[in-house]
């Protein structure tokens, strides 16, 4: 029996959006967190490359469309209450963050301290131009 | 120099909340996604146990307060644009999900298919009562 996967996802709770976490399928590293609406989720399943919805630019965002660093979809998982998605991906280019870091979570914070623990993979000025 | 960690977090973008992803610090498994407001983030850093803000119940939520399955904080990371947090945790009891599964992302979805791939750790009726 064919089931519509979006039927188990609760888009209403987050005003039409669900949080989507991209995780490197081999290392388990959390690369980034963004959001998806229903259309971006359908497109991701169709293309097998990740398409988000950007909250700041209010549009569909085919990750890597400019830099070439697309995320190839290897698996999609929805959580117990249907308002978050984990995307197992192969990150082309080895860096998910627009800063050129491997992942977006390069700032470790603690009471009174912020430390940059990121690994720089590319120079964003070269990739995106000025 | 002492810095307020919340100064680099953008609570406004998400209406006072940021997404918080709990990741098992040893296996890298993504356990769950929930939300934090500024108070819950401060409490988490103070207690060294994770405190979320529940959107459905609209209150602070010290994870594990009822079941005993608290999340011990091992590290906190903020992303490039300050609207998401990764929490490296030790999950007491071995299960993060209220269903008794190890993690909340136990439903693999694909075009036309939904598959339960979760590992049951406890019986929720026994832990939470009826």
gemmi code that builds the backbone of each chain (N, CA, C; Angstrom):
import gemmi

chains = {
    "A": [
        ("UNK", (0.843, -1.199, 0.000), (0.000, 0.000, 0.000), (0.876, 1.247, 0.000)),
        ("UNK", (0.583, 2.150, -0.851), (1.357, 3.390, -0.916), (0.794, 4.420, 0.072)),
        ("UNK", (1.695, 5.021, 0.841), (1.295, 6.007, 1.843), (1.978, 7.334, 1.513)),
        ("UNK", (1.271, 8.405, 1.713), (1.878, 9.720, 1.512), (2.713, 10.060, 2.747)),
        ("UNK", (4.044, 10.149, 2.616), (4.888, 10.389, 3.794), (4.546, 11.687, 4.520)),
        ("UNK", (4.061, 12.660, 3.778), (3.780, 13.931, 4.448), (2.564, 13.831, 5.367)),
        ("UNK", (1.825, 12.709, 5.266), (0.651, 12.549, 6.123), (1.034, 12.375, 7.589)),
        ("UNK", (2.259, 11.970, 7.879), (2.665, 11.792, 9.283), (3.486, 12.983, 9.782)),
        ("UNK", (3.547, 14.030, 8.984), (4.325, 15.205, 9.385), (3.384, 16.340, 9.754)),
        ("UNK", (3.672, 16.963, 10.891), (2.818, 18.017, 11.434), (3.389, 19.381, 11.043)),
        ("UNK", (2.969, 19.877, 9.894), (3.472, 21.178, 9.451), (2.804, 22.331, 10.209)),
        ("UNK", (1.616, 22.095, 10.728), (0.853, 23.192, 11.352), (1.509, 23.741, 12.620)),
        ("UNK", (2.058, 22.827, 13.422), (2.632, 23.222, 14.717), (3.658, 24.341, 14.570)),
        ("UNK", (4.447, 24.274, 13.514), (5.496, 25.277, 13.300), (5.141, 26.270, 12.205)),
        ("UNK", (3.860, 26.559, 12.055), (3.444, 27.558, 11.065), (3.775, 27.159, 9.637)),
        ("UNK", (3.646, 25.868, 9.342), (3.902, 25.407, 7.976), (5.290, 24.831, 7.764)),
        ("UNK", (6.118, 24.903, 8.815), (7.506, 24.448, 8.686), (7.852, 23.376, 9.720)),
        ("UNK", (8.785, 22.515, 9.345), (9.379, 21.583, 10.312), (10.894, 21.784, 10.288)),
        ("UNK", (11.527, 21.567, 11.441), (12.984, 21.640, 11.519), (13.564, 20.428, 10.788)),
        ("UNK", (14.644, 20.656, 10.046), (15.301, 19.577, 9.298), (16.789, 19.600, 9.636)),
        ("UNK", (17.276, 18.484, 10.164), (18.671, 18.385, 10.589), (19.433, 17.535, 9.586)),
        ("UNK", (20.459, 18.110, 8.986), (21.291, 17.346, 8.054), (22.447, 16.720, 8.815)),
        ("UNK", (22.550, 15.399, 8.698), (23.591, 14.650, 9.396), (24.426, 13.882, 8.370)),
        ("UNK", (25.736, 13.970, 8.490), (26.624, 13.220, 7.595), (26.362, 11.732, 7.789)),
        ("UNK", (26.033, 11.042, 6.713), (25.595, 9.645, 6.871), (26.723, 8.722, 7.308)),
        ("UNK", (27.954, 9.105, 7.048), (29.043, 8.200, 7.437), (29.634, 8.550, 8.803)),
        ("UNK", (29.845, 9.847, 9.070), (30.496, 10.225, 10.335), (29.508, 10.492, 11.463)),
        ("UNK", (28.230, 10.755, 11.141), (27.247, 11.096, 12.161), (27.304, 12.555, 12.599)),
        ("UNK", (28.235, 13.305, 12.035), (28.369, 14.739, 12.343), (27.093, 15.495, 11.962)),
        ("UNK", (26.639, 16.365, 12.843), (25.493, 17.221, 12.519), (26.016, 18.400, 11.719)),
        ("UNK", (25.554, 18.522, 10.486), (26.090, 19.524, 9.574), (25.387, 20.869, 9.715)),
        ("UNK", (24.069, 20.853, 9.773), (23.308, 22.101, 9.809), (21.859, 21.805, 10.179)),
        ("UNK", (21.174, 22.858, 10.558), (19.733, 22.778, 10.806), (19.060, 23.866, 9.982)),
        ("UNK", (18.021, 23.490, 9.269), (17.244, 24.478, 8.531), (15.781, 24.047, 8.600)),
        ("UNK", (14.944, 24.598, 7.730), (13.514, 24.283, 7.797), (12.999, 23.809, 6.443)),
        ("UNK", (11.920, 23.052, 6.502), (11.254, 22.584, 5.287), (9.772, 22.880, 5.381)),
        ("UNK", (9.185, 23.280, 4.259), (7.736, 23.261, 4.152), (7.359, 22.009, 3.348)),
        ("UNK", (6.084, 21.820, 3.104), (5.674, 20.577, 2.455), (6.266, 20.455, 1.052)),
        ("UNK", (6.298, 21.553, 0.330), (6.824, 21.497, -1.043), (8.308, 21.129, -1.045)),
        ("UNK", (9.084, 21.729, -0.156), (10.526, 21.436, -0.145), (10.772, 19.984, 0.244)),
        ("UNK", (9.937, 19.448, 1.132), (10.090, 18.048, 1.509), (9.788, 17.124, 0.320)),
        ("UNK", (8.743, 17.417, -0.401), (8.409, 16.606, -1.594), (9.524, 16.693, -2.634)),
        ("UNK", (10.036, 17.892, -2.846), (11.103, 18.077, -3.836), (12.361, 17.305, -3.431)),
        ("UNK", (12.658, 17.299, -2.118), (13.828, 16.577, -1.614), (13.712, 15.083, -1.907)),
        ("UNK", (12.515, 14.523, -1.681), (12.307, 13.098, -1.951), (12.385, 12.797, -3.454)),
        ("UNK", (11.912, 13.724, -4.267), (11.943, 13.520, -5.722), (13.359, 13.627, -6.294)),
        ("UNK", (14.051, 14.711, -5.935), (15.374, 15.005, -6.501), (16.473, 14.158, -5.884)),
        ("UNK", (16.241, 13.661, -4.660), (17.294, 12.981, -3.870), (18.426, 13.952, -3.543)),
        ("UNK", (18.128, 15.237, -3.564), (19.046, 16.273, -3.073), (18.201, 17.190, -2.196)),
        ("UNK", (18.838, 17.743, -1.155), (18.050, 18.425, -0.134), (17.628, 19.835, -0.578)),
        ("UNK", (16.341, 20.088, -0.431), (15.746, 21.402, -0.693), (15.097, 21.886, 0.603)),
        ("UNK", (15.548, 23.027, 1.102), (14.972, 23.614, 2.314), (14.045, 24.769, 1.946)),
        ("UNK", (13.418, 25.328, 2.969), (12.697, 26.594, 2.858), (13.450, 27.585, 3.744)),
        ("UNK", (13.960, 28.663, 3.173), (14.689, 29.611, 4.028), (13.710, 30.584, 4.674)),
        ("UNK", (13.837, 30.679, 5.998), (12.977, 31.600, 6.746), (13.383, 33.042, 6.487)),
        ("UNK", (14.688, 33.291, 6.335), (15.131, 34.674, 6.156), (14.799, 35.196, 4.754)),
        ("UNK", (14.929, 34.330, 3.733), (14.651, 34.787, 2.372), (13.256, 34.391, 1.897)),
        ("UNK", (12.549, 33.579, 2.706), (11.165, 33.181, 2.393), (11.029, 32.583, 1.002)),
        ("UNK", (11.876, 31.586, 0.722), (11.741, 30.902, -0.570), (12.362, 29.520, -0.507)),
        ("UNK", (12.094, 28.712, -1.523), (12.724, 27.401, -1.621), (14.215, 27.590, -1.815)),
        ("UNK", (14.982, 26.668, -1.225), (16.431, 26.802, -1.267), (17.033, 25.421, -1.539)),
        ("UNK", (17.422, 25.210, -2.784), (18.100, 23.972, -3.156), (19.549, 24.105, -2.699)),
        ("UNK", (19.826, 23.520, -1.549), (21.138, 23.667, -0.903), (22.273, 23.325, -1.871)),
        ("UNK", (23.224, 24.250, -2.025), (24.364, 24.004, -2.904), (24.142, 24.472, -4.335)),
        ("UNK", (22.984, 25.076, -4.598), (22.685, 25.473, -5.980), (23.718, 26.482, -6.499)),
        ("UNK", (24.269, 27.299, -5.585), (25.254, 28.297, -6.011), (26.678, 27.749, -5.891)),
        ("UNK", (26.968, 27.127, -4.746), (28.336, 26.670, -4.467), (28.648, 25.314, -5.102)),
        ("UNK", (27.613, 24.578, -5.468), (27.838, 23.205, -5.958), (27.872, 22.184, -4.832)),
        ("UNK", (27.893, 22.656, -3.590), (27.963, 21.751, -2.442), (26.572, 21.240, -2.045)),
        ("UNK", (26.001, 20.452, -2.929), (24.675, 19.907, -2.670), (24.747, 18.809, -1.611)),
        ("UNK", (23.585, 18.485, -1.057), (23.484, 17.396, -0.085), (22.686, 16.266, -0.724)),
        ("UNK", (23.354, 15.149, -0.973), (22.671, 13.997, -1.566), (21.925, 13.242, -0.484)),
        ("UNK", (20.638, 13.038, -0.707), (19.791, 12.400, 0.302), (20.037, 10.896, 0.358)),
        ("UNK", (20.379, 10.396, 1.563), (20.596, 8.963, 1.754), (19.524, 8.337, 2.632)),
        ("UNK", (18.785, 9.170, 3.353), (17.711, 8.652, 4.190), (16.995, 9.800, 4.875)),
        ("UNK", (15.685, 9.630, 5.102), (14.896, 10.665, 5.774), (14.108, 10.025, 6.913)),
        ("UNK", (14.178, 10.635, 8.089), (13.547, 10.089, 9.291), (12.705, 11.171, 9.939)),
        ("UNK", (11.514, 10.801, 10.384), (10.631, 11.773, 11.039), (10.478, 11.387, 12.512)),
        ("UNK", (10.351, 12.375, 13.363), (10.327, 12.071, 14.796), (8.930, 11.709, 15.291)),
        ("UNK", (8.858, 11.354, 16.574), (7.651, 10.780, 17.168), (6.427, 11.675, 17.027)),
        ("UNK", (6.609, 12.991, 17.155), (5.450, 13.879, 17.045), (5.377, 14.602, 15.702)),
        ("UNK", (6.210, 14.165, 14.768), (6.064, 14.611, 13.381), (6.447, 16.045, 13.088)),
        ("UNK", (7.218, 16.674, 13.985), (7.562, 18.068, 13.712), (9.054, 18.308, 13.502)),
        ("UNK", (9.812, 17.239, 13.283), (11.237, 17.391, 12.971), (11.673, 16.222, 12.087)),
        ("UNK", (12.672, 16.511, 11.248), (13.164, 15.552, 10.247), (14.673, 15.425, 10.407)),
        ("UNK", (15.177, 14.210, 10.325), (16.624, 14.016, 10.181), (16.895, 13.555, 8.754)),
        ("UNK", (17.839, 14.235, 8.122), (18.248, 13.899, 6.761), (19.649, 13.317, 6.821)),
        ("UNK", (19.791, 12.061, 6.460), (21.135, 11.490, 6.338), (21.626, 11.854, 4.947)),
        ("UNK", (22.768, 12.515, 4.888), (23.225, 13.050, 3.597), (24.693, 12.752, 3.330)),
        ("UNK", (25.010, 12.819, 2.048), (26.404, 12.906, 1.619), (26.622, 14.364, 1.238)),
        ("UNK", (27.510, 15.033, 1.974), (27.757, 16.457, 1.724), (28.830, 16.607, 0.654)),
        ("UNK", (28.428, 17.002, -0.555), (29.389, 17.230, -1.628), (30.278, 18.428, -1.265)),
        ("UNK", (31.559, 18.321, -1.511), (32.482, 19.420, -1.227), (33.023, 19.397, 0.194)),
        ("UNK", (32.414, 18.580, 1.055), (32.952, 18.409, 2.406), (32.657, 19.523, 3.382)),
        ("UNK", (31.872, 20.512, 2.959), (31.535, 21.612, 3.871), (30.082, 21.992, 3.683)),
        ("UNK", (29.366, 22.097, 4.795), (27.939, 22.424, 4.719), (27.680, 23.900, 4.967)),
        ("UNK", (28.596, 24.568, 5.653), (28.308, 25.936, 6.127), (28.747, 26.980, 5.104)),
        ("UNK", (27.963, 28.059, 5.022), (28.296, 29.135, 4.087), (29.577, 29.869, 4.479)),
        ("UNK", (30.043, 29.647, 5.709), (31.305, 30.243, 6.158), (32.510, 29.451, 5.654)),
        ("UNK", (32.230, 28.285, 5.053), (33.314, 27.423, 4.589), (33.742, 26.393, 5.610)),
        ("UNK", (33.080, 26.396, 6.767), (33.393, 25.388, 7.788), (32.696, 24.068, 7.418)),
        ("UNK", (33.221, 22.991, 7.942), (32.636, 21.667, 7.687), (31.169, 21.624, 8.100)),
        ("UNK", (30.878, 22.149, 9.289), (29.490, 22.206, 9.725), (29.235, 23.552, 10.391)),
        ("UNK", (27.958, 23.835, 10.617), (27.577, 25.167, 11.119), (27.776, 25.317, 12.628)),
        ("UNK", (28.007, 24.220, 13.331), (28.052, 24.273, 14.800), (29.492, 24.353, 15.283)),
        ("UNK", (30.193, 25.396, 14.843), (31.621, 25.499, 15.150), (31.900, 26.371, 16.366)),
        ("UNK", (30.857, 26.880, 17.001), (31.073, 27.685, 18.211), (30.598, 26.926, 19.435)),
        ("UNK", (31.565, 26.523, 20.236), (31.246, 25.850, 21.488), (30.993, 26.924, 22.532)),
        ("UNK", (29.861, 26.821, 23.225), (29.583, 27.833, 24.239), (29.452, 27.190, 25.601)),
        ("UNK", (29.828, 27.976, 26.589), (29.704, 27.530, 27.968), (29.499, 28.793, 28.804)),
        ("UNK", (29.229, 28.611, 30.072), (29.019, 29.780, 30.928), (30.255, 30.676, 30.794)),
        ("UNK", (30.079, 31.840, 30.186), (31.172, 32.805, 30.128), (32.197, 32.625, 29.036)),
        ("UNK", (32.034, 31.606, 28.168), (33.051, 31.380, 27.135), (32.453, 30.961, 25.807)),
        ("UNK", (33.067, 31.451, 24.730), (32.701, 31.031, 23.382), (33.998, 30.671, 22.664)),
        ("UNK", (34.059, 29.463, 22.115), (35.297, 28.997, 21.492), (35.006, 28.517, 20.073)),
        ("UNK", (35.810, 28.949, 19.113), (35.646, 28.473, 17.735), (36.398, 27.161, 17.580)),
        ("UNK", (35.648, 26.078, 17.306), (36.269, 24.757, 17.178), (36.103, 24.223, 15.749)),
        ("UNK", (35.754, 25.123, 14.819), (35.436, 24.698, 13.452), (36.653, 24.380, 12.608)),
        ("UNK", (36.421, 23.592, 11.549), (37.460, 23.257, 10.590), (37.115, 23.946, 9.274)),
        ("UNK", (38.024, 24.828, 8.826), (37.779, 25.578, 7.596), (38.074, 24.695, 6.385)),
        ("UNK", (37.087, 24.543, 5.511), (37.259, 23.694, 4.326), (37.470, 24.543, 3.070)),
        ("UNK", (36.695, 25.651, 2.957), (36.900, 26.520, 1.784), (36.805, 27.983, 2.207)),
        ("UNK", (37.254, 28.847, 1.288), (37.189, 30.290, 1.509), (35.892, 30.800, 0.889)),
        ("UNK", (34.959, 31.283, 1.696), (33.657, 31.685, 1.146), (33.752, 32.782, 0.085)),
        ("UNK", (34.749, 33.655, 0.181), (34.891, 34.704, -0.834), (35.181, 34.118, -2.211)),
        ("UNK", (35.946, 33.025, -2.219), (36.268, 32.384, -3.502), (35.062, 31.643, -4.068)),
        ("UNK", (34.291, 31.012, -3.174), (33.178, 30.183, -3.641), (31.981, 31.031, -4.066)),
        ("UNK", (31.659, 32.030, -3.252), (30.453, 32.825, -3.541), (30.757, 34.134, -4.248)),
        ("UNK", (32.063, 34.502, -4.369), (32.415, 35.784, -4.925), (32.118, 36.880, -3.939)),
        ("UNK", (32.421, 38.078, -4.302), (32.204, 39.212, -3.383), (30.926, 39.951, -3.781)),
    ],
    "B": [
        ("UNK", (38.280, 37.460, 29.471), (37.055, 38.262, 29.422), (35.836, 37.332, 29.431)),
        ("UNK", (34.904, 37.636, 30.261), (33.694, 36.827, 30.337), (32.646, 37.334, 29.343)),
        ("UNK", (32.071, 36.419, 28.591), (31.075, 36.769, 27.581), (29.774, 36.057, 27.925)),
        ("UNK", (28.668, 36.746, 27.699), (27.370, 36.103, 27.895), (27.070, 35.246, 26.666)),
        ("UNK", (27.009, 33.913, 26.825), (26.802, 33.056, 25.651), (25.503, 33.354, 24.920)),
        ("UNK", (24.516, 33.821, 25.641), (23.241, 34.059, 24.966), (23.322, 35.273, 24.037)),
        ("UNK", (24.420, 36.035, 24.135), (24.560, 37.211, 23.271), (24.750, 36.827, 21.803)),
        ("UNK", (25.210, 35.600, 21.541), (25.406, 35.195, 20.141), (24.236, 34.336, 19.628)),
        ("UNK", (23.179, 34.253, 20.414), (22.029, 33.446, 20.005), (20.874, 34.355, 19.617)),
        ("UNK", (20.268, 34.047, 18.471), (19.199, 34.864, 17.921), (17.846, 34.257, 18.299)),
        ("UNK", (17.323, 34.688, 19.440), (16.038, 34.150, 19.884), (14.868, 34.777, 19.110)),
        ("UNK", (15.082, 35.968, 18.575), (13.973, 36.701, 17.938), (13.447, 36.024, 16.676)),
        ("UNK", (14.374, 35.492, 15.883), (14.011, 34.898, 14.582), (12.917, 33.838, 14.725)),
        ("UNK", (12.995, 33.060, 15.800), (12.023, 31.992, 16.013), (11.012, 32.332, 17.096)),
        ("UNK", (10.686, 33.612, 17.237), (9.671, 34.017, 18.205), (10.058, 33.696, 19.648)),
        ("UNK", (11.352, 33.872, 19.967), (11.806, 33.639, 21.339), (12.404, 32.261, 21.561)),
        ("UNK", (12.373, 31.414, 20.516), (12.857, 30.038, 20.658), (13.946, 29.716, 19.641)),
        ("UNK", (14.837, 28.809, 20.032), (15.786, 28.227, 19.080), (15.620, 26.709, 19.117)),
        ("UNK", (15.860, 26.072, 17.972), (15.830, 24.613, 17.905), (17.036, 24.064, 18.646)),
        ("UNK", (16.837, 22.997, 19.407), (17.920, 22.365, 20.166), (17.940, 20.877, 19.835)),
        ("UNK", (19.060, 20.415, 19.323), (19.198, 19.018, 18.909), (20.057, 18.291, 19.923)),
        ("UNK", (19.517, 17.253, 20.540), (20.290, 16.444, 21.482), (20.955, 15.302, 20.723)),
        ("UNK", (22.272, 15.225, 20.870), (23.052, 14.200, 20.180), (23.831, 13.398, 21.212)),
        ("UNK", (23.773, 12.074, 21.116), (24.537, 11.221, 22.022), (26.024, 11.514, 21.828)),
        ("UNK", (26.693, 11.885, 22.908), (28.076, 12.352, 22.763), (29.035, 11.239, 22.356)),
        ("UNK", (28.692, 9.993, 22.621), (29.617, 8.921, 22.251), (29.291, 8.292, 20.888)),
        ("UNK", (28.005, 8.072, 20.606), (27.655, 7.391, 19.347), (27.367, 8.366, 18.202)),
        ("UNK", (27.070, 9.635, 18.526), (26.718, 10.594, 17.489), (25.263, 10.496, 17.045)),
        ("UNK", (24.527, 9.563, 17.609), (23.103, 9.388, 17.291), (22.314, 10.655, 17.653)),
        ("UNK", (21.440, 11.078, 16.747), (20.559, 12.203, 17.057), (19.379, 11.660, 17.856)),
        ("UNK", (19.233, 12.141, 19.075), (18.236, 11.590, 19.985), (16.870, 12.246, 19.818)),
        ("UNK", (16.862, 13.569, 19.773), (15.593, 14.288, 19.705), (15.851, 15.744, 19.318)),
        ("UNK", (14.786, 16.411, 18.930), (14.836, 17.842, 18.674), (13.732, 18.493, 19.481)),
        ("UNK", (14.081, 19.554, 20.178), (13.063, 20.309, 20.909), (13.465, 21.785, 20.823)),
        ("UNK", (12.883, 22.603, 21.686), (13.161, 24.039, 21.601), (13.613, 24.579, 22.949)),
        ("UNK", (14.342, 25.688, 22.893), (14.783, 26.377, 24.103), (14.455, 27.856, 23.982)),
        ("UNK", (14.027, 28.435, 25.109), (14.006, 29.890, 25.199), (15.237, 30.302, 26.022)),
        ("UNK", (15.399, 31.575, 26.249), (16.622, 32.034, 26.901), (16.753, 31.455, 28.313)),
        ("UNK", (15.646, 31.398, 29.035), (15.704, 30.882, 30.407), (16.108, 29.403, 30.428)),
        ("UNK", (15.541, 28.614, 29.538), (15.867, 27.182, 29.544), (17.331, 26.963, 29.172)),
        ("UNK", (17.846, 27.808, 28.288), (19.256, 27.687, 27.915), (20.163, 28.008, 29.104)),
        ("UNK", (19.826, 29.065, 29.822), (20.622, 29.422, 31.007), (20.559, 28.323, 32.067)),
        ("UNK", (19.360, 27.792, 32.273), (19.200, 26.717, 33.268), (20.009, 25.480, 32.872)),
        ("UNK", (20.022, 25.178, 31.585), (20.782, 24.017, 31.090), (22.271, 24.177, 31.393)),
        ("UNK", (22.795, 25.375, 31.160), (24.217, 25.622, 31.441), (24.507, 25.570, 32.946)),
        ("UNK", (23.568, 26.012, 33.739), (23.754, 26.001, 35.197), (23.682, 24.595, 35.788)),
        ("UNK", (22.603, 23.888, 35.416), (22.346, 22.563, 36.001), (23.231, 21.476, 35.416)),
        ("UNK", (23.723, 21.690, 34.176), (24.439, 20.656, 33.389), (23.503, 19.499, 33.063)),
        ("UNK", (22.216, 19.765, 33.089), (21.207, 18.826, 32.593), (20.269, 19.638, 31.700)),
        ("UNK", (19.738, 18.973, 30.665), (19.042, 19.739, 29.637), (17.623, 20.115, 30.063)),
        ("UNK", (17.343, 21.408, 29.900), (16.012, 21.972, 30.143), (15.524, 22.592, 28.832)),
        ("UNK", (14.387, 22.104, 28.336), (13.804, 22.653, 27.116), (12.618, 23.552, 27.478)),
        ("UNK", (12.053, 24.171, 26.432), (10.768, 24.856, 26.520), (9.809, 24.065, 25.645)),
        ("UNK", (8.747, 23.547, 26.191), (7.826, 22.786, 25.334), (6.833, 23.729, 24.675)),
        ("UNK", (6.746, 23.586, 23.364), (5.814, 24.430, 22.600), (4.381, 23.981, 22.835)),
        ("UNK", (4.180, 22.667, 22.999), (2.797, 22.195, 23.168), (2.256, 22.520, 24.558)),
        ("UNK", (3.111, 22.436, 25.596), (2.626, 22.713, 26.954), (2.972, 24.125, 27.417)),
        ("UNK", (3.785, 24.819, 26.622), (4.149, 26.218, 26.913), (4.727, 26.401, 28.315)),
        ("UNK", (5.744, 25.578, 28.624), (6.411, 25.743, 29.905), (7.813, 25.150, 29.863)),
        ("UNK", (8.598, 25.451, 30.882), (9.929, 24.857, 30.996), (9.781, 23.361, 31.196)),
        ("UNK", (10.716, 22.613, 30.649), (10.635, 21.155, 30.678), (12.026, 20.589, 30.958)),
        ("UNK", (12.234, 20.225, 32.210), (13.487, 19.578, 32.607), (13.379, 18.129, 32.148)),
        ("UNK", (13.987, 17.843, 31.012), (13.872, 16.515, 30.369), (14.254, 15.406, 31.357)),
        ("UNK", (13.346, 14.448, 31.529), (13.610, 13.321, 32.421), (13.128, 13.544, 33.839)),
        ("UNK", (12.496, 14.673, 34.098), (12.075, 14.983, 35.473), (11.088, 13.940, 35.997)),
        ("UNK", (10.295, 13.363, 35.078), (9.316, 12.358, 35.496), (9.897, 10.947, 35.390)),
        ("UNK", (10.527, 10.658, 34.251), (11.014, 9.289, 34.000), (12.372, 9.018, 34.645)),
        ("UNK", (13.083, 10.074, 35.010), (14.455, 9.900, 35.502), (15.487, 9.862, 34.388)),
        ("UNK", (15.022, 9.830, 33.152), (15.935, 9.765, 32.011), (16.413, 11.160, 31.601)),
        ("UNK", (17.199, 11.767, 32.488), (17.714, 13.114, 32.221), (18.812, 13.045, 31.167)),
        ("UNK", (19.115, 14.213, 30.605), (20.208, 14.325, 29.643), (21.309, 15.153, 30.280)),
        ("UNK", (22.445, 14.523, 30.557), (23.582, 15.239, 31.144), (24.326, 15.990, 30.053)),
        ("UNK", (24.499, 17.284, 30.270), (25.129, 18.138, 29.253), (26.640, 17.935, 29.224)),
        ("UNK", (27.148, 17.590, 28.029), (28.587, 17.404, 27.850), (29.195, 18.492, 26.973)),
        ("UNK", (28.350, 19.197, 26.235), (28.847, 20.268, 25.381), (27.693, 20.948, 24.683)),
        ("UNK", (27.828, 22.267, 24.446), (26.781, 23.026, 23.758), (27.422, 23.814, 22.619)),
        ("UNK", (26.816, 23.711, 21.443), (27.358, 24.349, 20.245), (26.260, 25.154, 19.574)),
        ("UNK", (26.627, 26.362, 19.116), (25.631, 27.210, 18.451), (26.021, 27.355, 16.980)),
        ("UNK", (25.038, 27.451, 16.112), (25.353, 27.474, 14.677), (25.686, 28.875, 14.180)),
        ("UNK", (26.057, 28.938, 12.888), (26.603, 30.161, 12.288), (25.675, 31.351, 12.405)),
        ("UNK", (24.371, 31.150, 12.272), (23.464, 32.290, 12.363), (22.717, 32.345, 13.702)),
        ("UNK", (23.159, 31.539, 14.647), (22.702, 31.696, 16.027), (21.278, 31.277, 16.314)),
        ("UNK", (20.676, 30.476, 15.432), (19.282, 30.106, 15.686), (19.079, 28.610, 15.919)),
        ("UNK", (20.166, 27.878, 16.145), (20.045, 26.460, 16.469), (21.210, 26.050, 17.361)),
        ("UNK", (20.946, 25.051, 18.207), (21.898, 24.596, 19.218), (22.058, 23.088, 19.074)),
        ("UNK", (23.299, 22.617, 19.174), (23.517, 21.181, 19.330), (23.969, 20.924, 20.767)),
        ("UNK", (23.306, 19.970, 21.408), (23.631, 19.577, 22.777), (24.255, 18.194, 22.734)),
        ("UNK", (25.510, 18.083, 23.116), (26.114, 16.749, 23.243), (25.746, 16.268, 24.640)),
        ("UNK", (25.114, 15.116, 24.701), (24.578, 14.660, 25.985), (24.909, 13.202, 26.277)),
        ("UNK", (24.826, 12.905, 27.562), (24.767, 11.509, 27.997), (23.312, 11.253, 28.367)),
        ("UNK", (22.659, 10.337, 27.643), (21.248, 10.054, 27.883), (21.113, 8.984, 28.961)),
        ("UNK", (20.718, 9.400, 30.147), (20.501, 8.444, 31.240), (19.332, 7.520, 30.875)),
        ("UNK", (19.464, 6.243, 31.129), (18.399, 5.286, 30.844), (18.438, 4.734, 29.430)),
        ("UNK", (19.251, 5.358, 28.565), (19.452, 4.810, 27.226), (18.339, 5.082, 26.240)),
        ("UNK", (17.324, 5.837, 26.648), (16.225, 6.136, 25.726), (15.815, 7.592, 25.897)),
        ("UNK", (15.691, 8.290, 24.780), (15.326, 9.707, 24.830), (13.849, 9.937, 24.561)),
        ("UNK", (13.210, 8.993, 23.871), (11.844, 9.241, 23.386), (10.795, 8.789, 24.404)),
        ("UNK", (9.695, 9.551, 24.475), (8.620, 9.209, 25.408), (7.931, 7.896, 25.024)),
        ("UNK", (8.177, 7.428, 23.780), (7.615, 6.145, 23.343), (8.428, 4.966, 23.878)),
        ("UNK", (9.582, 5.270, 24.493), (10.456, 4.210, 24.970), (11.519, 3.796, 23.957)),
        ("UNK", (11.503, 4.439, 22.797), (12.532, 4.152, 21.791), (13.830, 4.890, 22.168)),
        ("UNK", (14.929, 4.375, 21.652), (16.229, 5.005, 21.916), (16.235, 6.466, 21.482)),
        ("UNK", (15.714, 6.739, 20.294), (15.639, 8.123, 19.837), (14.299, 8.347, 19.159)),
        ("UNK", (13.974, 9.615, 18.932), (12.649, 9.957, 18.404), (12.517, 9.732, 16.906)),
        ("UNK", (13.635, 9.538, 16.194), (13.597, 9.468, 14.724), (13.538, 8.021, 14.254)),
        ("UNK", (12.514, 7.295, 14.696), (12.450, 5.864, 14.412), (11.600, 5.546, 13.178)),
        ("UNK", (11.079, 6.571, 12.522), (10.284, 6.318, 11.320), (11.052, 6.795, 10.085)),
        ("UNK", (11.485, 5.827, 9.299), (12.164, 6.154, 8.057), (11.091, 6.366, 7.003)),
        ("UNK", (11.163, 7.494, 6.311), (10.154, 7.737, 5.285), (10.803, 7.860, 3.920)),
        ("UNK", (10.049, 7.458, 2.925), (10.513, 7.585, 1.551), (9.265, 7.753, 0.704)),
        ("UNK", (9.453, 8.013, -0.572), (8.284, 8.180, -1.432), (7.421, 6.930, -1.318)),
        ("UNK", (6.250, 7.083, -0.704), (5.312, 5.973, -0.659), (5.493, 4.971, 0.455)),
        ("UNK", (6.502, 5.157, 1.326), (6.736, 4.164, 2.373), (7.128, 4.791, 3.713)),
        ("UNK", (6.626, 4.187, 4.788), (7.021, 4.569, 6.140), (7.402, 3.290, 6.865)),
        ("UNK", (8.610, 3.260, 7.433), (9.112, 2.039, 8.061), (9.575, 2.349, 9.482)),
        ("UNK", (9.157, 1.553, 10.459), (9.606, 1.735, 11.840), (10.940, 1.014, 12.013)),
        ("UNK", (11.997, 1.797, 12.281), (13.330, 1.210, 12.423), (13.845, 1.395, 13.865)),
        ("UNK", (12.921, 1.716, 14.783), (13.330, 2.060, 16.141), (13.656, 0.859, 17.010)),
        ("UNK", (14.426, 1.142, 18.058), (14.782, 0.118, 19.037), (14.067, 0.447, 20.348)),
        ("UNK", (13.211, -0.471, 20.802), (12.439, -0.234, 22.027), (13.309, -0.493, 23.248)),
        ("UNK", (13.438, 0.492, 24.111), (14.277, 0.352, 25.310), (13.419, 0.127, 26.554)),
        ("UNK", (12.308, 0.868, 26.669), (11.431, 0.673, 27.827), (9.965, 0.720, 27.399)),
        ("UNK", (9.098, 0.266, 28.300), (7.656, 0.296, 28.069), (7.112, 1.590, 28.677)),
        ("UNK", (6.612, 2.502, 27.849), (6.184, 3.796, 28.387), (5.074, 3.694, 29.430)),
        ("UNK", (4.233, 2.670, 29.351), (3.167, 2.521, 30.346), (3.753, 2.249, 31.731)),
        ("UNK", (4.864, 1.505, 31.759), (5.503, 1.223, 33.048), (6.214, 2.446, 33.617)),
        ("UNK", (6.837, 3.220, 32.722), (7.635, 4.360, 33.182), (6.761, 5.549, 33.595)),
        ("UNK", (5.752, 5.828, 32.778), (4.946, 7.019, 33.052), (3.632, 6.701, 33.754)),
        ("UNK", (3.287, 5.400, 33.842), (1.984, 5.033, 34.398), (0.905, 5.326, 33.399)),
        ("UNK", (-0.315, 5.012, 33.763), (-1.438, 5.231, 32.828), (-2.168, 6.506, 33.217)),
    ],
}
model = gemmi.Model(1)
for chain_id, residues in chains.items():
    chain = gemmi.Chain(chain_id)
    for i, (resn, *xyz) in enumerate(residues, 1):
        res = gemmi.Residue()
        res.name, res.seqid = resn, gemmi.SeqId(i, " ")
        for name, pos in zip(("N", "CA", "C"), xyz):
            atom = gemmi.Atom()
            atom.name, atom.element = name, gemmi.Element(name[0])
            atom.pos, atom.b_iso = gemmi.Position(*pos), 0.0
            res.add_atom(atom)
        chain.add_residue(res)
    model.add_chain(chain)
structure = gemmi.Structure()
structure.add_model(model)
structure.setup_entities()
